[in-house]
Amino acid sequence: AAAGPRRGAGAAPPPGWAPCREARAHPRPVPVAVSSVLASYGWYMLLAVVAVYLLVQKVSRSLAARPSGRRGAAEAAEEPDVVVRRQEALAAARLRMQEELNAQAERYKEKQRQLEEERRRQKIAMWESMQEGKSYKGNLKLNQQEVESGASASTVPKSKPNKKPLRGGGYNPLSGEGGGTCSWRPGRRGPSTGG
């Protein structure tokens, strides 16, 4: 139950035990292990070294090209007055465009006021002619032509396409004339022949 009897000077060494001198005299064959690793994985190691070399070359090229971009950013940061001038020019252009838009809106409002005034005058003239018992249609047509000529002088004339009627003048849906292939005809009168 104890750890064992103590070994004395004359006790025999345990089996498998060798003195230190013998272990130092026979070193392990290390070159054989390295050569076996190179024989097994040599091509893989060579490819890995080539891939690392190419990767380092690519990274160094990209880093060499990158400082030129940094220089451009540094130059832009060094010249804030150029940026301020650009912003001022942009603001001035926006202001000019807004002024032109406001002027166009004012012209449009003025035209609308003139048209409303002309319509009001026409209505007054029509009412006065009705009070006097005269025909107002002739005056109305003349006034409308004047308004249209005034409006067309200020705007670009538009060409109107020639409109054709959808059906001919002799079309009558009740008689079935001029309708084309879709006409209704009443059935034949007479005794039904059923079975």
Disulfide bonds with the S-S distance in Angstrom:
none
